Amino acid sequence: MPIIRMTNLRKEFSSLIAVNDINYSIEPGQVVGLIGPNGAGKTTLLRMLATVLPPTDGTAEICGFDLRKKPLEIRKKIGYLPDFFNLYNDLKLTECLDFFARAYGIPADEIPAKINQTLDYVNLLSKKDSFIRHLSRGMIQRMGLAVLLVHEPDILLLDEPASGLDPMARIQLRDILRRLSSEGKTILISSHILSELSGFCSHIAIMNQGKLVLEGDIERIEREITGIGKITIRVLENVNHAKTLIEQFPDVTLEQASDSTFSLRVNNGPQAVADLNAHLVNNGVRVIHICEQKTTLEDLFMEISKEKNLQVS
Amino acid sequence: MFSNPIIQRYRFSQFRPQQLWTFGTLYSCSLLLIFFINTSIYSVGEVFDSTQDLYKSLFIQFSILQAILLWLLMPINCSNVVPREIADKSFDFFRLLPLSAGKKAIGILVGRNLFNILIAAINLAIWLVLGMMGDISTKLLLQWLLLFIAGTLLLNSASLLFSVLSYKNRKSTSIPILVVAALFAFGPICGTIVGAVENGEVISFSADFFNIQVPILYLVSAYVLIGAGWAFSGILRRFTLEYEPLFSRKGALGFMVCYLFLVYALYHKFLFTIENQGAEFLFYSFYFVTSIPLLVICLLSIRTFDKYIEITRLSSKKGSVLWEIFLNSNLCLGILLFLLWGMTAGMVSAVTGSLPDYFKLTLLFLTAWLILLSLLEIYSIYLPNNEKIGYLLVFIAGLYLILPMVLSGLFENDYLAMFSPLGIIYSYKMYHTVDALLPPLIVNIAIFIPLLLMIGVRYSKIGKLRSRIDADA
């Protein structure tokens, strides 16, 4: 049973349709990367799911609760991290988490342990008695995650969580997100920086102009879009001869050639790779390296953008 | 109540030792200063005749101190919570708290003022002791206490409500407005306190609620409590339906009915006992007093262009889109409110024997009201096209309301004031013949027609826009 089920979810701002009748379901434990160009409607969609913004039409069921009828119940089940946020500067880290833990109904005697555990999870335990106003941007971002995690929500809705962070803070944040995904949390995360999502998203959903243009698990989409993907071949000598052979081979497309290395797109599964290898060797080209090139999320997105004719800003 | 997480959150920030120490010292020093100055004056022996007078004077000073604390400082605190959360970008977390709107509202009202409530409680104890030692009547003490409580509830709820009326990203808070308002309000309040205590007459004042005689301070407190109830329900609505106007249709009509009922209750006894000469005054005063909230309610119920687009989406298949828009428009609500008010005023006019005047006056007022409503509607539906249109419309409304009165003064011609709805109040008694009423009526209709056309054009565009959106989707 889906943990999030959107049914004709729609949001209009005057004459602009920000989210256009989206039907989409997310199963428990899935980590969905919500990607798309600026203005695609990602933030609006997340805000609606977080019960911050009322839909114009349609609805969504989250953990079995209807978005329109039971927003308070939904809030207990989710953690939403907005794209731009701050926390209460007049509070210390422990006090801030105490406040949220109480608000989410955690029993008073469990709160101190829960606070320590959560701060430890986001690597902020050493700062527990500091005021929030003394934290760096990266720390505030992690503290934001701690606020969500203190009540152990079933679903995390994260809107561009790494925007504005330096590389170090970004790596720390990604580590936490990876850990959360490995623990089986359901996460819907939007991001511009696709590398941020690589490695821990099990699914992607691509939005453009308010519509969901493609969704599914990454491997399937990858297969659909790029066949088995891309391979790299390095040859020992006869580079020009090898290039001619590759260009003549029916199931591959040469994308790039530099010195003795060729980047190819294979259109017909592993069989084509084996056949190409045999073809090269039989024609006197000595192959010293052949490997599958892992498609990055950027590649995938660009590929889909090309295929679906998306306007990438 | 104290398990409310928001109250707990403020407990952390307000009861830090440094803060307690600073403000505690400040308060203690102020108390000592008040006692020192008063006892010094007493020891000189020229101002106070007896120790009782000394206690009475201290009682007045503590009443004023309490009023400043409860009716000024606490509302200021309440009014800056949400604007500050919005400015600090922490408001999304507040929105998402899985707490009911009531808990959130009480959390802010009590939590933000935890320290002030503590001080107010100490003040209250001293105030009561001083009152008893100053031989202030227990009745007066009780009446004042109820007024303090009712006033505190109203002012704090209202200040929180006004701070959440707009969720725009505001850096500034409404503190300056409150301070200016307080400067004007505190003179009369202090005067009332001093007067009430010194001559004690206020206890004997009473007013009639229908046919029941009620001590004036109790009646004022009851009315203030009703106001507080409305303000609190407004906060609940804002916290629950953030993107909706403050008043729903039913809420707007309900508020108007409540207001008319409360005003009528004060007039009821006089309507059936007064002589002919007084009847005319009663009719006019009821007529104008009850018309005051019409525009305010319309402003607080205003539906935006986005709402109209939403309405057309839901109603486009039902029938005429234009009719649906009109039924759900600000214009329609304004007309309903006018009818409600008009019927009540009509009943009063029948009782006071002023029906002919009522019909003439109401017809003139209706045309003026339609102009004001149209300006409001134009603001609502043209705002997406021109963000600054509000300035122009307020200027036009100001011109319509004020210019005839200015010209009336300039040319020393009272009749000119009849062309402004505000001037009618002043000039109507002099010019109430049909001949005198026709020119302003015609002018009003002439102004209203182009405004109505503008509205009609826009309504039809909304219908077309909906068709385009549906086609794009």
Interface residues (C-beta under 8 A of the other chain):
Chain A: E12 F13 S14 S15 I17 N20 D21 A50 T51 V52 L53 P54 T56 D57 L72 E73 R75 K76 Y80 P82 F84 F85 N86 L87 Y88 N89 D90 L91 K92 E95 D98 F99 F100 R102 A103 Y104 G105 V147
Chain B: S3 P5 I6 Q8 R9 F12 S13 D88 K89 S90 D92 F93 R95 L96 L97 P98 L99 S100 Y243 F305 D306 I309 E310 R313 P384 L465 R468 I469 D472 A473
